[in-house]
Amino acid sequence: MKDQLGRRIQIKELPKRIVCLVPSLSELLVDLGLSESLVGVTKFCVHPHSLRTEKEVVGGTKTIHKHKIAALNPDFILCNKEENTQDIVTACEAIAPVYVSDINSFDDFYVFLSHLGALFNIQEKTASFILDIKIKREAFRRKTADFPERKVAYLIWKKPLMVAGRDNFINVLLQELNLRNIFEGKEGRYPEIVNLELKSADLVFLSSEPFPFTDQHIQEFQAFTNAKISCVDGEYFSWYGSRLLKAFDYFEKLLKSLN
């Protein structure tokens, strides 16, 4: 089969020893019932909370310990285009078949789930997962149909100041909330900005990850904009696995608080 980058991967039999280098997808694998097959994760795979004590930690998302991965004798390694580097993918290919996901829309995520269903013979589970997300997404749209469109800036890093731009899953979810990303037209997925560029926003979201913004940062940015500034849970905006099943409830509460 081919992964989401169109790379052909050879899987001769059902994988039984998985290394996952993508935090949101490690959580997803567990929730799909594949925990027993998951043998290696990253230090950022924090959900479920016990995962890093139960599985071998093989490094981070940008740096890995190749010898630790090899020692686990995996027969399948799961990576992501945004989370992991090309060097990591190349290094892992010398150990086992590597599937690289590339998820920038709901359709991309549905395709990825379908691939997982075929790879691990869990088509009923993945089909049910897709249906559950579609139902929650539609219910959210009905509940929030009358909410006004507003201009938003979504901050992900402080020094340098960086925001979510276009061509990423955060931007897709902002659109679901009927929010127009003021940096969607700026070049790059996560462009650098200066504080004064926040002036045109109605809302400014300070994400809890990758930089851990907290309420103490709100006043700092309030000096540059009249926008309403809120700290938001970054996992619900950028984790495209199991978090999506809970995300729309979170988004509904968030929109109501902003109104």
Buried (B, 14 or more C-beta within 10 A) or exposed (E): EEBBEEBEBEBEEEBEBBBBBBBBBBBBBBBBEBBEBBBBBBEBBBBBEEBBEEBBBBBBBEEBBBEBBBBBEBBBBBBBBBBBBEEBBEBBBEBBBBBBBBBBBBEBBBBBBBBBBEBBEBEEBBBBBBEEBEEBBEEBEEBBEEBEEBBBBBBBBBEEBBBBBBBBBBBBBBEBBBBBBBBBEBEEBBBEBEEEBBEEBBBBBBBBBEBEBEEEBBEEBBEBBEBBBBBBBBBBBBBBBBBBEBBBEBBBEBBEEBE
